Amino acid sequence: MRKAFLLALLLATPAFAADPAATIYSGVTLIDGTGAPPRERMAIVVGDGHIEKIVPMTQLAALRAQANYKTAQIVDLHGDYALPGLIDSHVHLATDPDPAYERAILRRDIYSGVTTVRDMAGDTRVLSDLARSTLLNKIEGPNIYYAALMAGPQFFHDPRTIAAAQGATPGAVPWMQAMTDDTDIPLAVARAQGTGATALKLYADMPAPLVTKITAEAHRQHMLVWVHAAIFPARPLEEADAGVDVMSHACMLAYQVSDAMPPEYHHRASVQEEKFANGTAPLDPLFAQMKSRGIILDATLYVYDAMWRERGTGPAPYCTLALAQKIAGAAHSAGIDISTGTDDDGDWHALYPSLFDEIGLLVHTAGFTSLEAIRAATLIGARTVGREKEMGTLQTGKRANMVFLAKNPLADIANLRSVVLTVKDGAQYWRTKYQPITADEAKSAQ
């Protein structure tokens, strides 16, 4: 029986999984994601999907003389730049599931250096399958960490929740639960965890005391808590007081100083931008609490840009891109860690995902240096999913999630779009092999 089990495991191993034999990526300039200055002429040794060593090229000959590295494969990348794999901390892969399009988006991600994404609520029946398939390299794509959603009962007439709960009742399924003061919160959190979710996403229409109770129970059950930065009627500072882990959407922080907090998500007014005519000082108490608790801001500047570009003749978004940029920049100056979430796939014709636009916006409009933006897209992204001990930086012992660039991203952040090779858990994805998204794959997105 034991032999049969081992044979089954071998047969189940994907044909293009990482070889456990060592691979040495040589001659690179290392930008490790910690914020430290780059190191030139380095070699990265990978074995069994992890980084075994990082050494200067001057030590490579001595390393190769060791018995366990004599047969190591050398990948010569002289002149290239090595970064940790990039992380998009706000995607939606399965709001209205479309397998062909989802796989196409994931394929574009991995060949663009994106090795991890944080999915912010959708149909976990689909997400769990996608997460398993990308983890095992059965399909091409980054590793996926996803949320189960909780909101007040009145939120669940939202058409997105209906699409993500097809065949069942939104608000009454484990991945999308309606919460009230009468809900058995420990049971609700356990049901959410049973979907394979890394975190709860608290979305809308819940008062602050309920947010606090859910957050405490989620942490007790070792789940993270990701929230809209305004839950309505819960204000941003009340969420920070509750001790949530990540708050999404920079502009929603502005609701903290609204004269009247909208009671529900679907009946929210625009933020009062006039309160920020002389700067963001009204948000200083909120920033101080977020920093003291280590709460990450998932700023999503790209989605504000996209909303204004795509609005057509419809109503204006609740906040301008200019205010979102101002708030994100102020939060950064206040010492709050900011991740790189997009909340929008971008144009399917584009050869690189919208994550690169988000990173560029942080640099060009929110006061980030290129080194800080890379840290946001790597180490801070890993923190959003609670995996900073295993990924997010190029350090010995961490997972071999890396991207190699032909051009220096510190000279120009746009040089992130010069991907040569992505490595995820040791598996290689050469950019020259990328097959762009086709019109057939993108039919539902048009």
N, C-alpha and C positions, 0 to 999 in steps of 0.2 A: 504493500500500500504506500509506504514511504517513497519507494522508487517511482511509483506511478505519479505521486504528487510532485516530485522533483521534475519528472519528465514534463508534466503539464505546465509547470512554471517556465521551463526552457522553451517550450513550444509557444507560450504566450508572450515571450519577449519580442518586441517589435523589431523588424529587420533593420531599422535605422536608429536604434537606441545607441547611447554612448558606449564606446568600447572601454572596458575597465582598464586596459593598458594605458600608460601615461601618454599624454600629448603635451608638447612644449610649444607655446606661442612665443616666438623670440623676436627681440629687437624693437619692442614697442615703447612708446612714451606712456607711462601709467598715470591715469587720472582716477584715483581710487574711490571717489564718491564721498570721502570724509570731509572734504573741503581743504585738504592738504595740497600743497603745491605739486605740480606734476613731476614725475621722475623719469628721466630719459634712459634709453637702452636697458630695458628690463625684460625678463623672461618670466612667463607665467606657466607653472607646471600644473596640469589637470589630470586627475585620476579618479575613476569611478564617480564622475559627475561633480567632483569637488576640487577646489583649489588646494593642491598639496604644498606648493612652495611658490614664492615670488622672490626672484634673485636678480642681481645685476648681471648683465651679459658677461662680465669679467669672471663670473663664477660658473658659467654654463659648462665649460669643458670639464671642470672638476665634478660637477653634478652628473654629467653623462658618463663619467668613469665609474660611478656607483652601479652595482650589479642590477638594482631594480630600475635603472634609467637607461641602460645600454641599448635597449630596443625601443625606447620612446620615439614616437613620431614627432618630427620637427615641422612646425608650420611657420615659415619665415614671413614675418610681417614687418620687416624693417621699414621705418618711416611712418608706420601707422600709429594710431592713438587707441589705447585700450581704456574703456569705461565699464562700470557695472551695467548690466542690462537695465534698460529704461523701464519705468513703471507709469502706466496711466491709472491714476487713482480715482477715476470716475467714468465708467462706461456702462452701457445698457445693451447687453447682448440678446436678451430674451424678453423684452417687453411685449412684443408681438412676434413670437418665434418664427424664423425663416431660416432653416438649416443651411441652405446654399449661401445666403448672404452672410450669415454669421461666420461660417467657415472661411469665406473670402476675406472678411475683415480681420479675422485671426491670422490668416496667412500673410496679409499685408503687414500686420503688426510684427510678427516674428522675423520676417525678412528685413524689417526696418530697425531692428535692435530692441524691440519691446518684448521683454521676457516675462512680464507679470502685468495683469490688469486686476482692478478692483471693481467688480460689478455691483451696481448700486440698486438692485432689486429688479426682479423679473420672474419668469417662470422657472422655479428651481428644479422642476422635472427635467427641463432642457439644460439648465446650467450645470447640474450635477453630472450629466452625461458629457457635456463639453469639457468640464473641469477634469474629469477622469481621462478623457481622450487626449487632451493636451498634456496632462501630467505624464502619461504613458507613451507620449509621442506617437499615438495612433493617428492623430491629425496634426497638421502644422499649425502651431499657435503658441502664444504665451500661456503660462500657468494662470489659473483663474481662481480668485477668492471672491465669494459673493455673500450677499445679505438676504435675510428674510425681513419683510416689511411689516411694520405695525403703524396703525393710524386710528383716528377716531372713526366710528361707524359711518358718519356722514360723508367721509372721503370716498367710500367705495362705489359711488356711482361714476367715478372717474373712468373714462373709456380705456385708459391704459391698464387699469387693474382688471377690467373685464377681459381684455386681450390676454393678460398674463395668467389668468385663472380659467382658461377655456376648458369647458367640460365640468366646471365646479363653480362654486359661489365665491366671488371675491369678498374678502373679509372673514370667510369661514374656512379657509384652507391654511395649512401650517406656514406657508411662505407669504401669506398676506392675511394678517389677523386684525380684526376690529377690536379695539381695546377700550374698556370703560372702567369705572371705579369698581364694578362688580366682577371684572375678569379675574380668574385664577391666574395670577401673574407667573408663579413658578411653573405651572403647567404650560402656559402659553410660551414661555421662554424655552422650555424643554421641547415642545413641539417644533419650534423654529430651529432649534439645534439639530433636531432629527432630520432636517432637510439637507444637512451637510454644510449649512451656512457658517461662515466665520464670525458673522456679526449680525446684530439687529440694525435695521435702518428705521429710525423713528421719523416719520414723514410729515404728518399734519394732524391738526384738529384734536390736540390733546393738551390739557392744562398742565402747568408745571409740576404739581404734586404727583401726577401720574407718570410724567417723564422721569422724575426722581426715583419713584418706586421701581419702574421697569429697568432703569439703568443699574440700580443697586442689585437687582436680581440677576440681570444679565452678567454682571461682573462676578457674582457669586457662582454662577454656572460657567465661568471662564469664557464668556463671549464678549466681544468688543461691541461698542455702541457707536454707530455712525448716524448723524442727524442732519436734517436740514437746519441751517443756522437760525431759522425762525420756524417754529412748529405751529404757531397760531392756535390758541392764544398764548402759548408759552413764548416768552421773549428770549433772545439770545443769552443774556446774562443768567437767566434762570436755567438754561441748558448747561451753561458752563458751571454753574453752582452744583448741578446734578452730577458733574464729573464725567461727562461723555468723552469719547476718545477723539472723534473727528467731527468737525462742523463744515458743512458744504455750502458754497456760494457766498462769495465775499459781500455782495450787495445785500444779502439778507441780514447781515449784521447791522445794517442801517435801521432796521425796524426797532432796534433797541431804544432809539430816541424818538420814535413816532409818538405823536400826542395820544393817539388811540391805537391800541394793538388790534389788528383785524381778528375777528373771532374765528374765522375759518379760512382755509387755504383757497377755496374757490370763490371767496368773497373778499379777497385782500385788495387793499388800495395800493397805489404805488408808494414807495418810500418817499420821505419828505427831504428832497435833495437840498432844499434851501437851508436846512440845518447844518450843512457842511460847506457853506459858502466860504467860511474862514478856516477851513481845515477839518480834521477828524478828531479834535480834542474831545467832543462829546462821547467818543467811543473808548477813551482811555481807561475807564474802570473795567470795561469788558475785556480790553486787551490785557490788562493786568491780571485778571482772573484766568484768562485762557493761558497766558504764559506760566502762571504759578502752578497750574494743573497739568501743564504739558499737552494741552489740547492742540491738535493740528488743524490748520485751516486748509481745506480743499477749495481753492479760490475760484476755479472754473472761469477764468477770464475769457477763454475761447468761446464759451457758450453765449456770453453776453455780446460778443462781437458777432457771432452767427445770428443771434436773435434780431439784432438791428439791421444786418445785411439782408435778412430773409423776411422781414416783417411785411413787405408789400403794402397793401392798403389796410391791413388789420390794425388792431390796437397796439399801442406802443408797449414794450416790455416794462416791467415794474421798476426798472432802474436803468440808467445809462451806463454804457461801457466806461465812460470817463469816471463815474463815481466808483464803479467796481475796481478800476485801476488805482484810484486814489486810496480806497480802503485797503486793498491788498498791499500797496506800498507802505502805508502806515502800519499795518500789522507786521510786515517784515521789519520795519524800523524798530518796532516795539519788541522784537525778539521772538515773535511767534513763528514756529516752523510751518512752512507752506508746502503742500504737495502739488503735483502737476496732474490735475484732473481736467478732462475735456467736456464730458457730458454730451458729446456730439461726435458722430463718426467723421464728419466732414464730407467733402466731395468724393464720391467713390472713384472718380476718374484720377484723383491725386495719387501719385506714386508713393507718397509717405503719409502716415496718419496725422490727424489733427493735433496729436501730442506735441509735434514739433512747433506748431503755431502757438500752443499754450506756453511752451518753454520760451519762445521768442517774445511773447507778450510780457512775461515776467521780467525779462532782461530789458526790453525797450520801453516799458511803461510802468513798471513797479519797482525799479531801482535795484534789481538783482545784478550781481556780476555773473559772468558766464559760469564761473566755478560754483557760485551759490545756486544757480539754476540747475546745474547738473546734480548737485547734492539734493535739491528738491525732487528731482526726477528719479533718484536712486535710493539713497538712504532714507529720506523722509517718506518716500513711497512705500518702502519696506515696512516702516513703522506703522503706516495706516492699516496694514493687514496683520500687524503683530509678529512680523517675521524678520525683524532687523538683526537678530542673532544668527540667521542663516543666509541672508542675502542683503543686497543693497549697497555693499561695498566690495572692493576687490581686496580680500584679506585671506590669509591662510585659514583653511578649515571651512570656509563658506562655500555655498553652492557655486558651481561654475556657470554663472549667468553673466555674460559679457557681450559687449559690442565693440567692434574694431572699426575705426574711421580712417579714411585716407587723408582727411584734412583736420587741422587743429581747431577744435570747437572753442578754445579759449581766445583765439584770435578773432573769431566771428562765430556766434552761436548758430548761424545758419549752416555752418560746416557739419552740424549733426546729420545733415542730409548727404553724407558721403560714406554711407555704410558699406563696408567691405564684407564683413562676416558677423553673424550673430551666433553665440554659443549659449545654449540653454541646458543646464544640468549636464553639460558635456557634449550634447548633440550639436552638430554644426549645420548652419543655414547660410550658405554663400549667397550674397546678394545677386550675383550673376544668374542664379537659378530661379529668381523670383518671377512668378507668373502673375501679372497685374489682374485686378478684378475685371471680370467680363460683364458685358451688358446683361447677359442671361442671369448671372449671379446677382446682379444688382436690381433686377426688375422691381422688386418690392420697395426698393429705396427711391425709385424715380417718381 
